[in-house]
Structure formats: C-alpha cells, structure tokens
Amino acid sequence: MEEHQCDKLPVGAYLYKGQLSSCGKTLWYLNLVREATEEDLEENHYLDEVGEAI
C-alpha cells in the first residue's frame, strides 16, 4: 500500500491507496486516529492513559 500525501487531510487522518491484484482495481483506505484526552479517560473505562489511540 502507498500512503497518499495531501495538505488537505486533517491531523490524524491517513489515506492509503492499494491495488487488488486479482482484478486490478484500486482501493482507498482512510484511517482516522485520535488520541485520548483526560476527559475521554473519565468517560470510558476501557482507556488507560492520555495519548492512547482511540
């Protein structure tokens, strides 16, 4: 997979382009990553520390 570099993507957004070898189609994958804040920890007991990826 190849990461798409773009100034228009917000912080924590990653866009990847890949090829499906069986049919040659192009696939796009969008990953959104947000880091936990103190407030997130108070609201969600599954999170352990500030900065953890949500």
mmCIF entry with sequence, helices, sheets and N, C-alpha, C, O atoms, coordinates in Angstrom:
data_MODEL
# 
_entry.id   MODEL 
# 
_entity.id                         1 
_entity.type                       polymer 
_entity.pdbx_number_of_molecules   1 
# 
_entity_poly.entity_id                      1 
_entity_poly.type                           'polypeptide(L)' 
_entity_poly.nstd_linkage                   no 
_entity_poly.nstd_monomer                   no 
_entity_poly.pdbx_seq_one_letter_code       MEEHQCDKLPVGAYLYKGQLSSCGKTLWYLNLVREATEEDLEENHYLDEVGEAI 
_entity_poly.pdbx_seq_one_letter_code_can   MEEHQCDKLPVGAYLYKGQLSSCGKTLWYLNLVREATEEDLEENHYLDEVGEAI 
_entity_poly.pdbx_strand_id                 A 
# 
loop_
_entity_poly_seq.entity_id 
_entity_poly_seq.num 
_entity_poly_seq.mon_id 
_entity_poly_seq.hetero 
1 1  MET n 
1 2  GLU n 
1 3  GLU n 
1 4  HIS n 
1 5  GLN n 
1 6  CYS n 
1 7  ASP n 
1 8  LYS n 
1 9  LEU n 
1 10 PRO n 
1 11 VAL n 
1 12 GLY n 
1 13 ALA n 
1 14 TYR n 
1 15 LEU n 
1 16 TYR n 
1 17 LYS n 
1 18 GLY n 
1 19 GLN n 
1 20 LEU n 
1 21 SER n 
1 22 SER n 
1 23 CYS n 
1 24 GLY n 
1 25 LYS n 
1 26 THR n 
1 27 LEU n 
1 28 TRP n 
1 29 TYR n 
1 30 LEU n 
1 31 ASN n 
1 32 LEU n 
1 33 VAL n 
1 34 ARG n 
1 35 GLU n 
1 36 ALA n 
1 37 THR n 
1 38 GLU n 
1 39 GLU n 
1 40 ASP n 
1 41 LEU n 
1 42 GLU n 
1 43 GLU n 
1 44 ASN n 
1 45 HIS n 
1 46 TYR n 
1 47 LEU n 
1 48 ASP n 
1 49 GLU n 
1 50 VAL n 
1 51 GLY n 
1 52 GLU n 
1 53 ALA n 
1 54 ILE n 
# 
_struct_asym.id          A 
_struct_asym.entity_id   1 
# 
_struct_conf.conf_type_id            HELX_P 
_struct_conf.id                      HELX_P1 
_struct_conf.pdbx_PDB_helix_id       AA1 
_struct_conf.beg_label_comp_id       GLU 
_struct_conf.beg_label_asym_id       A 
_struct_conf.beg_label_seq_id        38 
_struct_conf.pdbx_beg_PDB_ins_code   ? 
_struct_conf.end_label_comp_id       GLU 
_struct_conf.end_label_asym_id       A 
_struct_conf.end_label_seq_id        43 
_struct_conf.pdbx_end_PDB_ins_code   ? 
_struct_conf.beg_auth_comp_id        GLU 
_struct_conf.beg_auth_asym_id        A 
_struct_conf.beg_auth_seq_id         38 
_struct_conf.end_auth_comp_id        GLU 
_struct_conf.end_auth_asym_id        A 
_struct_conf.end_auth_seq_id         43 
_struct_conf.pdbx_PDB_helix_class    1 
_struct_conf.details                 ? 
_struct_conf.pdbx_PDB_helix_length   6 
# 
_struct_conf_type.id          HELX_P 
_struct_conf_type.criteria    ? 
_struct_conf_type.reference   ? 
# 
_struct_sheet.id               AA1 
_struct_sheet.type             ? 
_struct_sheet.number_strands   3 
_struct_sheet.details          ? 
# 
loop_
_struct_sheet_order.sheet_id 
_struct_sheet_order.range_id_1 
_struct_sheet_order.range_id_2 
_struct_sheet_order.offset 
_struct_sheet_order.sense 
AA1 1 2 ? anti-parallel 
AA1 2 3 ? anti-parallel 
# 
loop_
_struct_sheet_range.sheet_id 
_struct_sheet_range.id 
_struct_sheet_range.beg_label_comp_id 
_struct_sheet_range.beg_label_asym_id 
_struct_sheet_range.beg_label_seq_id 
_struct_sheet_range.pdbx_beg_PDB_ins_code 
_struct_sheet_range.end_label_comp_id 
_struct_sheet_range.end_label_asym_id 
_struct_sheet_range.end_label_seq_id 
_struct_sheet_range.pdbx_end_PDB_ins_code 
_struct_sheet_range.beg_auth_comp_id 
_struct_sheet_range.beg_auth_asym_id 
_struct_sheet_range.beg_auth_seq_id 
_struct_sheet_range.end_auth_comp_id 
_struct_sheet_range.end_auth_asym_id 
_struct_sheet_range.end_auth_seq_id 
AA1 1 GLU A 2  ? HIS A 4  ? GLU A 2  HIS A 4  
AA1 2 ALA A 13 ? GLN A 19 ? ALA A 13 GLN A 19 
AA1 3 THR A 26 ? LEU A 32 ? THR A 26 LEU A 32 
# 
loop_
_atom_site.group_PDB 
_atom_site.id 
_atom_site.type_symbol 
_atom_site.label_atom_id 
_atom_site.label_alt_id 
_atom_site.label_comp_id 
_atom_site.label_asym_id 
_atom_site.label_entity_id 
_atom_site.label_seq_id 
_atom_site.pdbx_PDB_ins_code 
_atom_site.Cartn_x 
_atom_site.Cartn_y 
_atom_site.Cartn_z 
_atom_site.occupancy 
_atom_site.B_iso_or_equiv 
_atom_site.pdbx_formal_charge 
_atom_site.auth_seq_id 
_atom_site.auth_comp_id 
_atom_site.auth_asym_id 
_atom_site.auth_atom_id 
_atom_site.pdbx_PDB_model_num 
ATOM 1   N N  . MET A 1 1  ? 0.833   -1.179  0.000   1.00 0.00 ? 1  MET A N  1 
ATOM 2   C CA . MET A 1 1  ? 0.000   0.000   0.000   1.00 0.00 ? 1  MET A CA 1 
ATOM 3   C C  . MET A 1 1  ? 0.877   1.243   0.000   1.00 0.00 ? 1  MET A C  1 
ATOM 4   O O  . MET A 1 1  ? 1.995   1.245   0.516   1.00 0.00 ? 1  MET A O  1 
ATOM 5   N N  . GLU A 1 2  ? 0.353   2.261   -0.575  1.00 0.00 ? 2  GLU A N  1 
ATOM 6   C CA . GLU A 1 2  ? 1.072   3.533   -0.709  1.00 0.00 ? 2  GLU A CA 1 
ATOM 7   C C  . GLU A 1 2  ? 0.292   4.620   0.027   1.00 0.00 ? 2  GLU A C  1 
ATOM 8   O O  . GLU A 1 2  ? -0.907  4.784   -0.200  1.00 0.00 ? 2  GLU A O  1 
ATOM 9   N N  . GLU A 1 3  ? 0.970   5.366   0.912   1.00 0.00 ? 3  GLU A N  1 
ATOM 10  C CA . GLU A 1 3  ? 0.299   6.443   1.637   1.00 0.00 ? 3  GLU A CA 1 
ATOM 11  C C  . GLU A 1 3  ? 0.146   7.659   0.737   1.00 0.00 ? 3  GLU A C  1 
ATOM 12  O O  . GLU A 1 3  ? 1.095   8.080   0.076   1.00 0.00 ? 3  GLU A O  1 
ATOM 13  N N  . HIS A 1 4  ? -1.053  8.215   0.719   1.00 0.00 ? 4  HIS A N  1 
ATOM 14  C CA . HIS A 1 4  ? -1.346  9.412   -0.062  1.00 0.00 ? 4  HIS A CA 1 
ATOM 15  C C  . HIS A 1 4  ? -0.988  10.633  0.782   1.00 0.00 ? 4  HIS A C  1 
ATOM 16  O O  . HIS A 1 4  ? -1.493  10.777  1.895   1.00 0.00 ? 4  HIS A O  1 
ATOM 17  N N  . GLN A 1 5  ? -0.144  11.495  0.284   1.00 0.00 ? 5  GLN A N  1 
ATOM 18  C CA . GLN A 1 5  ? 0.260   12.717  0.979   1.00 0.00 ? 5  GLN A CA 1 
ATOM 19  C C  . GLN A 1 5  ? -0.581  13.881  0.451   1.00 0.00 ? 5  GLN A C  1 
ATOM 20  O O  . GLN A 1 5  ? -0.607  14.151  -0.750  1.00 0.00 ? 5  GLN A O  1 
ATOM 21  N N  . CYS A 1 6  ? -1.266  14.565  1.373   1.00 0.00 ? 6  CYS A N  1 
ATOM 22  C CA . CYS A 1 6  ? -2.139  15.664  0.960   1.00 0.00 ? 6  CYS A CA 1 
ATOM 23  C C  . CYS A 1 6  ? -2.244  16.670  2.103   1.00 0.00 ? 6  CYS A C  1 
ATOM 24  O O  . CYS A 1 6  ? -2.496  16.287  3.245   1.00 0.00 ? 6  CYS A O  1 
ATOM 25  N N  . ASP A 1 7  ? -2.053  17.949  1.803   1.00 0.00 ? 7  ASP A N  1 
ATOM 26  C CA . ASP A 1 7  ? -2.147  19.000  2.817   1.00 0.00 ? 7  ASP A CA 1 
ATOM 27  C C  . ASP A 1 7  ? -3.583  19.217  3.296   1.00 0.00 ? 7  ASP A C  1 
ATOM 28  O O  . ASP A 1 7  ? -3.794  19.856  4.327   1.00 0.00 ? 7  ASP A O  1 
ATOM 29  N N  . LYS A 1 8  ? -4.555  18.706  2.579   1.00 0.00 ? 8  LYS A N  1 
ATOM 30  C CA . LYS A 1 8  ? -5.956  18.922  2.924   1.00 0.00 ? 8  LYS A CA 1 
ATOM 31  C C  . LYS A 1 8  ? -6.479  17.923  3.950   1.00 0.00 ? 8  LYS A C  1 
ATOM 32  O O  . LYS A 1 8  ? -7.571  18.106  4.487   1.00 0.00 ? 8  LYS A O  1 
ATOM 33  N N  . LEU A 1 9  ? -5.712  16.866  4.229   1.00 0.00 ? 9  LEU A N  1 
ATOM 34  C CA . LEU A 1 9  ? -6.144  15.890  5.225   1.00 0.00 ? 9  LEU A CA 1 
ATOM 35  C C  . LEU A 1 9  ? -5.957  16.481  6.624   1.00 0.00 ? 9  LEU A C  1 
ATOM 36  O O  . LEU A 1 9  ? -4.923  17.087  6.903   1.00 0.00 ? 9  LEU A O  1 
ATOM 37  N N  . PRO A 1 10 ? -6.949  16.310  7.506   1.00 0.00 ? 10 PRO A N  1 
ATOM 38  C CA . PRO A 1 10 ? -6.798  16.829  8.868   1.00 0.00 ? 10 PRO A CA 1 
ATOM 39  C C  . PRO A 1 10 ? -5.782  16.008  9.662   1.00 0.00 ? 10 PRO A C  1 
ATOM 40  O O  . PRO A 1 10 ? -5.427  14.897  9.268   1.00 0.00 ? 10 PRO A O  1 
ATOM 41  N N  . VAL A 1 11 ? -5.325  16.556  10.771  1.00 0.00 ? 11 VAL A N  1 
ATOM 42  C CA . VAL A 1 11 ? -4.386  15.852  11.645  1.00 0.00 ? 11 VAL A CA 1 
ATOM 43  C C  . VAL A 1 11 ? -5.027  14.543  12.105  1.00 0.00 ? 11 VAL A C  1 
ATOM 44  O O  . VAL A 1 11 ? -6.185  14.526  12.522  1.00 0.00 ? 11 VAL A O  1 
ATOM 45  N N  . GLY A 1 12 ? -4.281  13.469  12.029  1.00 0.00 ? 12 GLY A N  1 
ATOM 46  C CA . GLY A 1 12 ? -4.791  12.163  12.451  1.00 0.00 ? 12 GLY A CA 1 
ATOM 47  C C  . GLY A 1 12 ? -5.485  11.386  11.357  1.00 0.00 ? 12 GLY A C  1 
ATOM 48  O O  . GLY A 1 12 ? -5.955  10.275  11.600  1.00 0.00 ? 12 GLY A O  1 
ATOM 49  N N  . ALA A 1 13 ? -5.563  11.942  10.149  1.00 0.00 ? 13 ALA A N  1 
ATOM 50  C CA . ALA A 1 13 ? -6.181  11.240  9.027   1.00 0.00 ? 13 ALA A CA 1 
ATOM 51  C C  . ALA A 1 13 ? -5.091  10.749  8.086   1.00 0.00 ? 13 ALA A C  1 
ATOM 52  O O  . ALA A 1 13 ? -4.207  11.511  7.695   1.00 0.00 ? 13 ALA A O  1 
ATOM 53  N N  . TYR A 1 14 ? -5.161  9.478   7.728   1.00 0.00 ? 14 TYR A N  1 
ATOM 54  C CA . TYR A 1 14 ? -4.180  8.869   6.836   1.00 0.00 ? 14 TYR A CA 1 
ATOM 55  C C  . TYR A 1 14 ? -4.922  8.162   5.715   1.00 0.00 ? 14 TYR A C  1 
ATOM 56  O O  . TYR A 1 14 ? -5.854  7.400   5.973   1.00 0.00 ? 14 TYR A O  1 
ATOM 57  N N  . LEU A 1 15 ? -4.522  8.404   4.479   1.00 0.00 ? 15 LEU A N  1 
ATOM 58  C CA . LEU A 1 15 ? -5.173  7.838   3.313   1.00 0.00 ? 15 LEU A CA 1 
ATOM 59  C C  . LEU A 1 15 ? -4.181  6.956   2.573   1.00 0.00 ? 15 LEU A C  1 
ATOM 60  O O  . LEU A 1 15 ? -3.076  7.387   2.243   1.00 0.00 ? 15 LEU A O  1 
ATOM 61  N N  . TYR A 1 16 ? -4.580  5.727   2.318   1.00 0.00 ? 16 TYR A N  1 
ATOM 62  C CA . TYR A 1 16 ? -3.715  4.762   1.645   1.00 0.00 ? 16 TYR A CA 1 
ATOM 63  C C  . TYR A 1 16 ? -4.377  4.258   0.372   1.00 0.00 ? 16 TYR A C  1 
ATOM 64  O O  . TYR A 1 16 ? -5.596  4.096   0.307   1.00 0.00 ? 16 TYR A O  1 
ATOM 65  N N  . LYS A 1 17 ? -3.559  4.016   -0.627  1.00 0.00 ? 17 LYS A N  1 
ATOM 66  C CA . LYS A 1 17 ? -4.027  3.503   -1.918  1.00 0.00 ? 17 LYS A CA 1 
ATOM 67  C C  . LYS A 1 17 ? -3.415  2.125   -2.129  1.00 0.00 ? 17 LYS A C  1 
ATOM 68  O O  . LYS A 1 17 ? -2.218  1.931   -1.918  1.00 0.00 ? 17 LYS A O  1 
ATOM 69  N N  . GLY A 1 18 ? -4.227  1.182   -2.541  1.00 0.00 ? 18 GLY A N  1 
ATOM 70  C CA . GLY A 1 18 ? -3.735  -0.168  -2.793  1.00 0.00 ? 18 GLY A CA 1 
ATOM 71  C C  . GLY A 1 18 ? -4.350  -0.745  -4.059  1.00 0.00 ? 18 GLY A C  1 
ATOM 72  O O  . GLY A 1 18 ? -5.348  -0.232  -4.564  1.00 0.00 ? 18 GLY A O  1 
ATOM 73  N N  . GLN A 1 19 ? -3.758  -1.798  -4.559  1.00 0.00 ? 19 GLN A N  1 
ATOM 74  C CA . GLN A 1 19 ? -4.242  -2.491  -5.761  1.00 0.00 ? 19 GLN A CA 1 
ATOM 75  C C  . GLN A 1 19 ? -4.765  -3.862  -5.379  1.00 0.00 ? 19 GLN A C  1 
ATOM 76  O O  . GLN A 1 19 ? -4.156  -4.556  -4.566  1.00 0.00 ? 19 GLN A O  1 
ATOM 77  N N  . LEU A 1 20 ? -5.873  -4.252  -5.951  1.00 0.00 ? 20 LEU A N  1 
ATOM 78  C CA . LEU A 1 20 ? -6.386  -5.604  -5.810  1.00 0.00 ? 20 LEU A CA 1 
ATOM 79  C C  . LEU A 1 20 ? -5.791  -6.398  -6.967  1.00 0.00 ? 20 LEU A C  1 
ATOM 80  O O  . LEU A 1 20 ? -6.167  -6.193  -8.121  1.00 0.00 ? 20 LEU A O  1 
ATOM 81  N N  . SER A 1 21 ? -4.882  -7.284  -6.669  1.00 0.00 ? 21 SER A N  1 
ATOM 82  C CA . SER A 1 21 ? -4.137  -7.981  -7.724  1.00 0.00 ? 21 SER A CA 1 
ATOM 83  C C  . SER A 1 21 ? -5.023  -8.864  -8.594  1.00 0.00 ? 21 SER A C  1 
ATOM 84  O O  . SER A 1 21 ? -4.722  -9.050  -9.773  1.00 0.00 ? 21 SER A O  1 
ATOM 85  N N  . SER A 1 22 ? -6.106  -9.412  -8.048  1.00 0.00 ? 22 SER A N  1 
ATOM 86  C CA . SER A 1 22 ? -6.945  -10.331 -8.826  1.00 0.00 ? 22 SER A CA 1 
ATOM 87  C C  . SER A 1 22 ? -7.704  -9.643  -9.962  1.00 0.00 ? 22 SER A C  1 
ATOM 88  O O  . SER A 1 22 ? -7.969  -10.260 -10.994 1.00 0.00 ? 22 SER A O  1 
ATOM 89  N N  . CYS A 1 23 ? -8.055  -8.361  -9.777  1.00 0.00 ? 23 CYS A N  1 
ATOM 90  C CA . CYS A 1 23 ? -8.833  -7.685  -10.822 1.00 0.00 ? 23 CYS A CA 1 
ATOM 91  C C  . CYS A 1 23 ? -8.231  -6.337  -11.232 1.00 0.00 ? 23 CYS A C  1 
ATOM 92  O O  . CYS A 1 23 ? -8.742  -5.690  -12.146 1.00 0.00 ? 23 CYS A O  1 
ATOM 93  N N  . GLY A 1 24 ? -7.163  -5.910  -10.573 1.00 0.00 ? 24 GLY A N  1 
ATOM 94  C CA . GLY A 1 24 ? -6.501  -4.666  -10.932 1.00 0.00 ? 24 GLY A CA 1 
ATOM 95  C C  . GLY A 1 24 ? -7.205  -3.401  -10.461 1.00 0.00 ? 24 GLY A C  1 
ATOM 96  O O  . GLY A 1 24 ? -6.826  -2.300  -10.863 1.00 0.00 ? 24 GLY A O  1 
ATOM 97  N N  . LYS A 1 25 ? -8.229  -3.538  -9.613  1.00 0.00 ? 25 LYS A N  1 
ATOM 98  C CA . LYS A 1 25 ? -8.946  -2.358  -9.111  1.00 0.00 ? 25 LYS A CA 1 
ATOM 99  C C  . LYS A 1 25 ? -8.131  -1.643  -8.041  1.00 0.00 ? 25 LYS A C  1 
ATOM 100 O O  . LYS A 1 25 ? -7.379  -2.264  -7.289  1.00 0.00 ? 25 LYS A O  1 
ATOM 101 N N  . THR A 1 26 ? -8.296  -0.322  -7.990  1.00 0.00 ? 26 THR A N  1 
ATOM 102 C CA . THR A 1 26 ? -7.648  0.488   -6.972  1.00 0.00 ? 26 THR A CA 1 
ATOM 103 C C  . THR A 1 26 ? -8.577  0.625   -5.776  1.00 0.00 ? 26 THR A C  1 
ATOM 104 O O  . THR A 1 26 ? -9.762  0.922   -5.928  1.00 0.00 ? 26 THR A O  1 
ATOM 105 N N  . LEU A 1 27 ? -8.030  0.405   -4.590  1.00 0.00 ? 27 LEU A N  1 
ATOM 106 C CA . LEU A 1 27 ? -8.794  0.542   -3.353  1.00 0.00 ? 27 LEU A CA 1 
ATOM 107 C C  . LEU A 1 27 ? -8.204  1.680   -2.532  1.00 0.00 ? 27 LEU A C  1 
ATOM 108 O O  . LEU A 1 27 ? -6.989  1.878   -2.525  1.00 0.00 ? 27 LEU A O  1 
ATOM 109 N N  . TRP A 1 28 ? -9.053  2.424   -1.843  1.00 0.00 ? 28 TRP A N  1 
ATOM 110 C CA . TRP A 1 28 ? -8.606  3.505   -0.960  1.00 0.00 ? 28 TRP A CA 1 
ATOM 111 C C  . TRP A 1 28 ? -9.019  3.167   0.457   1.00 0.00 ? 28 TRP A C  1 
ATOM 112 O O  . TRP A 1 28 ? -10.136 2.703   0.692   1.00 0.00 ? 28 TRP A O  1 
ATOM 113 N N  . TYR A 1 29 ? -8.114  3.399   1.412   1.00 0.00 ? 29 TYR A N  1 
ATOM 114 C CA . TYR A 1 29 ? -8.362  3.145   2.823   1.00 0.00 ? 29 TYR A CA 1 
ATOM 115 C C  . TYR A 1 29 ? -8.137  4.440   3.587   1.00 0.00 ? 29 TYR A C  1 
ATOM 116 O O  . TYR A 1 29 ? -7.096  5.080   3.438   1.00 0.00 ? 29 TYR A O  1 
ATOM 117 N N  . LEU A 1 30 ? -9.102  4.826   4.399   1.00 0.00 ? 30 LEU A N  1 
ATOM 118 C CA . LEU A 1 30 ? -8.987  6.022   5.214   1.00 0.00 ? 30 LEU A CA 1 
ATOM 119 C C  . LEU A 1 30 ? -8.900  5.595   6.678   1.00 0.00 ? 30 LEU A C  1 
ATOM 120 O O  . LEU A 1 30 ? -9.811  4.948   7.194   1.00 0.00 ? 30 LEU A O  1 
ATOM 121 N N  . ASN A 1 31 ? -7.816  5.954   7.339   1.00 0.00 ? 31 ASN A N  1 
ATOM 122 C CA . ASN A 1 31 ? -7.634  5.679   8.759   1.00 0.00 ? 31 ASN A CA 1 
ATOM 123 C C  . ASN A 1 31 ? -7.692  6.992   9.521   1.00 0.00 ? 31 ASN A C  1 
ATOM 124 O O  . ASN A 1 31 ? -7.003  7.953   9.179   1.00 0.00 ? 31 ASN A O  1 
ATOM 125 N N  . LEU A 1 32 ? -8.518  7.023   10.553  1.00 0.00 ? 32 LEU A N  1 
ATOM 126 C CA . LEU A 1 32 ? -8.619  8.200   11.408  1.00 0.00 ? 32 LEU A CA 1 
ATOM 127 C C  . LEU A 1 32 ? -8.114  7.815   12.791  1.00 0.00 ? 32 LEU A C  1 
ATOM 128 O O  . LEU A 1 32 ? -8.589  6.847   13.384  1.00 0.00 ? 32 LEU A O  1 
ATOM 129 N N  . VAL A 1 33 ? -7.153  8.572   13.301  1.00 0.00 ? 33 VAL A N  1 
ATOM 130 C CA . VAL A 1 33 ? -6.576  8.296   14.607  1.00 0.00 ? 33 VAL A CA 1 
ATOM 131 C C  . VAL A 1 33 ? -6.759  9.527   15.488  1.00 0.00 ? 33 VAL A C  1 
ATOM 132 O O  . VAL A 1 33 ? -6.442  10.648  15.091  1.00 0.00 ? 33 VAL A O  1 
ATOM 133 N N  . ARG A 1 34 ? -7.276  9.294   16.688  1.00 0.00 ? 34 ARG A N  1 
ATOM 134 C CA . ARG A 1 34 ? -7.439  10.375  17.651  1.00 0.00 ? 34 ARG A CA 1 
ATOM 135 C C  . ARG A 1 34 ? -6.851  9.899   18.965  1.00 0.00 ? 34 ARG A C  1 
ATOM 136 O O  . ARG A 1 34 ? -7.032  8.746   19.357  1.00 0.00 ? 34 ARG A O  1 
ATOM 137 N N  . GLU A 1 35 ? -6.153  10.784  19.638  1.00 0.00 ? 35 GLU A N  1 
ATOM 138 C CA . GLU A 1 35 ? -5.543  10.439  20.913  1.00 0.00 ? 35 GLU A CA 1 
ATOM 139 C C  . GLU A 1 35 ? -6.474  10.793  22.065  1.00 0.00 ? 35 GLU A C  1 
ATOM 140 O O  . GLU A 1 35 ? -7.141  11.827  22.043  1.00 0.00 ? 35 GLU A O  1 
ATOM 141 N N  . ALA A 1 36 ? -6.511  9.926   23.066  1.00 0.00 ? 36 ALA A N  1 
ATOM 142 C CA . ALA A 1 36 ? -7.378  10.113  24.215  1.00 0.00 ? 36 ALA A CA 1 
ATOM 143 C C  . ALA A 1 36 ? -6.962  11.335  25.033  1.00 0.00 ? 36 ALA A C  1 
ATOM 144 O O  . ALA A 1 36 ? -5.776  11.611  25.216  1.00 0.00 ? 36 ALA A O  1 
ATOM 145 N N  . THR A 1 37 ? -7.958  12.046  25.513  1.00 0.00 ? 37 THR A N  1 
ATOM 146 C CA . THR A 1 37 ? -7.728  13.183  26.400  1.00 0.00 ? 37 THR A CA 1 
ATOM 147 C C  . THR A 1 37 ? -8.116  12.772  27.825  1.00 0.00 ? 37 THR A C  1 
ATOM 148 O O  . THR A 1 37 ? -8.636  11.677  28.042  1.00 0.00 ? 37 THR A O  1 
ATOM 149 N N  . GLU A 1 38 ? -7.864  13.641  28.772  1.00 0.00 ? 38 GLU A N  1 
ATOM 150 C CA . GLU A 1 38 ? -8.252  13.383  30.169  1.00 0.00 ? 38 GLU A CA 1 
ATOM 151 C C  . GLU A 1 38 ? -9.759  13.147  30.260  1.00 0.00 ? 38 GLU A C  1 
ATOM 152 O O  . GLU A 1 38 ? -10.213 12.263  30.987  1.00 0.00 ? 38 GLU A O  1 
ATOM 153 N N  . GLU A 1 39 ? -10.523 13.938  29.523  1.00 0.00 ? 39 GLU A N  1 
ATOM 154 C CA . GLU A 1 39 ? -11.989 13.794  29.520  1.00 0.00 ? 39 GLU A CA 1 
ATOM 155 C C  . GLU A 1 39 ? -12.402 12.431  28.966  1.00 0.00 ? 39 GLU A C  1 
ATOM 156 O O  . GLU A 1 39 ? -13.328 11.810  29.487  1.00 0.00 ? 39 GLU A O  1 
ATOM 157 N N  . ASP A 1 40 ? -11.729 11.962  27.919  1.00 0.00 ? 40 ASP A N  1 
ATOM 158 C CA . ASP A 1 40 ? -12.031 10.643  27.354  1.00 0.00 ? 40 ASP A CA 1 
ATOM 159 C C  . ASP A 1 40 ? -11.830 9.549   28.398  1.00 0.00 ? 40 ASP A C  1 
ATOM 160 O O  . ASP A 1 40 ? -12.636 8.623   28.493  1.00 0.00 ? 40 ASP A O  1 
ATOM 161 N N  . LEU A 1 41 ? -10.756 9.653   29.181  1.00 0.00 ? 41 LEU A N  1 
ATOM 162 C CA . LEU A 1 41 ? -10.480 8.664   30.220  1.00 0.00 ? 41 LEU A CA 1 
ATOM 163 C C  . LEU A 1 41 ? -11.568 8.637   31.287  1.00 0.00 ? 41 LEU A C  1 
ATOM 164 O O  . LEU A 1 41 ? -11.932 7.572   31.784  1.00 0.00 ? 41 LEU A O  1 
ATOM 165 N N  . GLU A 1 42 ? -12.084 9.806   31.635  1.00 0.00 ? 42 GLU A N  1 
ATOM 166 C CA . GLU A 1 42 ? -13.146 9.887   32.634  1.00 0.00 ? 42 GLU A CA 1 
ATOM 167 C C  . GLU A 1 42 ? -14.441 9.244   32.132  1.00 0.00 ? 42 GLU A C  1 
ATOM 168 O O  . GLU A 1 42 ? -15.208 8.698   32.925  1.00 0.00 ? 42 GLU A O  1 
ATOM 169 N N  . GLU A 1 43 ? -14.688 9.305   30.829  1.00 0.00 ? 43 GLU A N  1 
ATOM 170 C CA . GLU A 1 43 ? -15.932 8.803   30.247  1.00 0.00 ? 43 GLU A CA 1 
ATOM 171 C C  . GLU A 1 43 ? -15.859 7.353   29.787  1.00 0.00 ? 43 GLU A C  1 
ATOM 172 O O  . GLU A 1 43 ? -16.898 6.738   29.550  1.00 0.00 ? 43 GLU A O  1 
ATOM 173 N N  . ASN A 1 44 ? -14.663 6.792   29.654  1.00 0.00 ? 44 ASN A N  1 
ATOM 174 C CA . ASN A 1 44 ? -14.525 5.454   29.082  1.00 0.00 ? 44 ASN A CA 1 
ATOM 175 C C  . ASN A 1 44 ? -13.532 4.637   29.897  1.00 0.00 ? 44 ASN A C  1 
ATOM 176 O O  . ASN A 1 44 ? -12.342 4.954   29.914  1.00 0.00 ? 44 ASN A O  1 
ATOM 177 N N  . HIS A 1 45 ? -13.998 3.598   30.567  1.00 0.00 ? 45 HIS A N  1 
ATOM 178 C CA . HIS A 1 45 ? -13.128 2.796   31.423  1.00 0.00 ? 45 HIS A CA 1 
ATOM 179 C C  . HIS A 1 45 ? -12.220 1.844   30.640  1.00 0.00 ? 45 HIS A C  1 
ATOM 180 O O  . HIS A 1 45 ? -11.368 1.186   31.236  1.00 0.00 ? 45 HIS A O  1 
ATOM 181 N N  . TYR A 1 46 ? -12.383 1.760   29.337  1.00 0.00 ? 46 TYR A N  1 
ATOM 182 C CA . TYR A 1 46 ? -11.519 0.903   28.511  1.00 0.00 ? 46 TYR A CA 1 
ATOM 183 C C  . TYR A 1 46 ? -10.191 1.588   28.161  1.00 0.00 ? 46 TYR A C  1 
ATOM 184 O O  . TYR A 1 46 ? -9.244  0.924   27.742  1.00 0.00 ? 46 TYR A O  1 
ATOM 185 N N  . LEU A 1 47 ? -10.122 2.892   28.330  1.00 0.00 ? 47 LEU A N  1 
ATOM 186 C CA . LEU A 1 47 ? -8.903  3.636   28.033  1.00 0.00 ? 47 LEU A CA 1 
ATOM 187 C C  . LEU A 1 47 ? -8.032  3.708   29.276  1.00 0.00 ? 47 LEU A C  1 
ATOM 188 O O  . LEU A 1 47 ? -8.538  3.861   30.388  1.00 0.00 ? 47 LEU A O  1 
ATOM 189 N N  . ASP A 1 48 ? -6.715  3.598   29.084  1.00 0.00 ? 48 ASP A N  1 
ATOM 190 C CA . ASP A 1 48 ? -5.804  3.565   30.228  1.00 0.00 ? 48 ASP A CA 1 
ATOM 191 C C  . ASP A 1 48 ? -5.008  4.849   30.451  1.00 0.00 ? 48 ASP A C  1 
ATOM 192 O O  . ASP A 1 48 ? -4.715  5.202   31.593  1.00 0.00 ? 48 ASP A O  1 
ATOM 193 N N  . GLU A 1 49 ? -4.652  5.556   29.365  1.00 0.00 ? 49 GLU A N  1 
ATOM 194 C CA . GLU A 1 49 ? -3.814  6.739   29.556  1.00 0.00 ? 49 GLU A CA 1 
ATOM 195 C C  . GLU A 1 49 ? -4.044  7.783   28.473  1.00 0.00 ? 49 GLU A C  1 
ATOM 196 O O  . GLU A 1 49 ? -4.478  7.473   27.364  1.00 0.00 ? 49 GLU A O  1 
ATOM 197 N N  . VAL A 1 50 ? -3.740  9.036   28.829  1.00 0.00 ? 50 VAL A N  1 
ATOM 198 C CA . VAL A 1 50 ? -3.830  10.148  27.889  1.00 0.00 ? 50 VAL A CA 1 
ATOM 199 C C  . VAL A 1 50 ? -2.843  9.902   26.762  1.00 0.00 ? 50 VAL A C  1 
ATOM 200 O O  . VAL A 1 50 ? -1.709  9.490   27.005  1.00 0.00 ? 50 VAL A O  1 
ATOM 201 N N  . GLY A 1 51 ? -3.268  10.151  25.528  1.00 0.00 ? 51 GLY A N  1 
ATOM 202 C CA . GLY A 1 51 ? -2.402  9.947   24.357  1.00 0.00 ? 51 GLY A CA 1 
ATOM 203 C C  . GLY A 1 51 ? -2.599  8.599   23.692  1.00 0.00 ? 51 GLY A C  1 
ATOM 204 O O  . GLY A 1 51 ? -2.073  8.362   22.604  1.00 0.00 ? 51 GLY A O  1 
ATOM 205 N N  . GLU A 1 52 ? -3.348  7.715   24.330  1.00 0.00 ? 52 GLU A N  1 
ATOM 206 C CA . GLU A 1 52 ? -3.643  6.400   23.752  1.00 0.00 ? 52 GLU A CA 1 
ATOM 207 C C  . GLU A 1 52 ? -4.519  6.595   22.511  1.00 0.00 ? 52 GLU A C  1 
ATOM 208 O O  . GLU A 1 52 ? -5.421  7.432   22.514  1.00 0.00 ? 52 GLU A O  1 
ATOM 209 N N  . ALA A 1 53 ? -4.257  5.834   21.466  1.00 0.00 ? 53 ALA A N  1 
ATOM 210 C CA . ALA A 1 53 ? -5.048  5.953   20.234  1.00 0.00 ? 53 ALA A CA 1 
ATOM 211 C C  . ALA A 1 53 ? -6.454  5.413   20.466  1.00 0.00 ? 53 ALA A C  1 
ATOM 212 O O  . ALA A 1 53 ? -6.647  4.333   21.024  1.00 0.00 ? 53 ALA A O  1 
ATOM 213 N N  . ILE A 1 54 ? -7.424  6.198   20.021  1.00 0.00 ? 54 ILE A N  1 
ATOM 214 C CA . ILE A 1 54 ? -8.835  5.789   20.127  1.00 0.00 ? 54 ILE A CA 1 
ATOM 215 C C  . ILE A 1 54 ? -9.259  5.232   18.780  1.00 0.00 ? 54 ILE A C  1 
ATOM 216 O O  . ILE A 1 54 ? -10.408 4.820   18.616  1.00 0.00 ? 54 ILE A O  1 
# 
